[in-house]
């Protein structure tokens, strides 16, 4: 089983593909110096395996590596992810 994470800036999303199948997505909107994660999706038959958490972590790591951009967790799932990872709260903004 081959997992591939990618950032698709033209579609404004981060994705996880497994063996070429689109499994999980985090959509976003950029507003100045912040990025708002607006929606998280996992294919119904792939739910319950932690794929959404994996793609959110990939997205958060990418934003952190990009520099001074801050995250607005508009999606409830992303908000819960940050509650479970309080050590990453320094990346958040309102």
Secondary structure, DSSP 8 states (H G I E B T S, - for coil): --EEEEEEGGGTEEEEEETTEEEEEEEEEEETTEEEEEEEEE-GGGTTSSHHHHHHHHHHHHHHHHSS-EEEE-SHHHHHHHHH-GGGGGGB--
